[in-house]
Amino acid sequence: MKTCIYNGKIVTPNEIVKGAIYIANGKIEKIISGDIHQLKGGYKNLNANGNWVLPGIVDCHSDAVELELQPRPTSIFSMDIAFKELEKKLISSGITTMYHSLSISKNIFGEEKVKKYYRTSKGVDELSKWICENRKDSLINHKLHIRYEIDNRDGIDQIKDLIKNGKVDQLSIMDHTPGQGQFRNLEKYKKVIAAYRDCSEDEALKFIKGSMENEKMSIEEIKNMVKFARSYNIPVASHDDDLIEKIDLIEPWDVKISEFPITLEVAKYAKERGLYTVMGAPNILLGGSHSGNLSAEEAIKSEAVDILCSDYYPASILHSIFYMKKNGSCIKEMTKLTSLNPAKALSIDNLTGSLEEGKIADILVVEERDSLPIVKNVFSSGKMIMSIGG
């Protein structure tokens, strides 16, 4: 099917074009400026009514699938239901490429006591298999982002098997040991654990103590894990970087992404060393980090952020674009943080991530109403998969 989206404000990497974008064979055929008075024959014409025309969002990090599958500790829905319902939410949030973040973590009290089933080794295997078998029939592009905790030595073979079997599209190396990284403040971390696990202060302290005593992978083992992933051309990210020395350590290993740097100093240094820096969009909308770390808005204004991800709240990315626009940021530059830059970091920018001729037609038509975005139309690979009137 051929489509012409006309009368729109088309946000390309270099300019905002008031004109039309033509779609053919699932790709962007051409972009032209000016008022369209004579509609081209053979195309289904869509009037954008002066609204924004943006590239589909590439969300490089989100664990929203876990909550959709298991909204309560004892309530686990079937993948057939949960995945399709989540996909609807992603589409209405403007996300056309989603990297589902699955955590392979060490469970110090045993897997039978874990409240999040899809963070157990069995749960990750089941979910990764299901997504890989069903994503060809999905409306948007679904990919797998495996988050690997370095204290989970029992999971090394599992992660290598997932990589060898072609199920991994991105790998993050994580260390959530209390007392460093994201959880430098132990008092705040104790409150987080008590809330997540619905446990007493004593139980939270027991969990923290057990986490701090876990044996971690050695530096050489981590390096070999990164090297193994890179041998399969899998992009690798470092998580919660809190020291410049950590950036110096990982950068020679061909790690290209720094997720959620803890301080502005580390974020700036990571960029200087050629890493893509990632911050969470919820951080912007909530006025700061829930862990008391770097403010995403401050980091953007300091030009220390390359990518915004949804982390756990899919709607946050699109809202963050228009929140920052309201506060003086350029929508063209904000769009790079949410589409083009993540596509570059994940080596898919030759296919998607921006509105350019020859790229896959992942396109949004977004109305701006009282500085809030309302998604009117979503195109995935040139096919309109969502349309609302009014």
ZIRAGI-V833469 format. One record per helix or strand of 2 or more residues. SS is the DSSP state (H for helix, E for strand). FROM is the first residue (numbers start at 1). TO is the last residue. If there is no record, write none. Layout:
ss-><SS,SS>
from-><FROM,FROM>
to-><TO,TO>
This chain:
ss-><E,E,E,E,E,E,H,H,E,H,H,H,E,H,E,H,H,H,H,E,H,E,H,E,H,H,E,H,H,E,E,E>
from-><3,16,27,44,52,57,64,79,95,111,117,121,141,153,170,181,186,201,219,235,244,257,264,276,281,296,307,316,331,363,372,383>
to-><11,24,33,47,55,62,69,92,104,113,119,137,149,164,174,183,197,213,231,239,251,259,272,280,285,301,309,326,345,369,380,387>
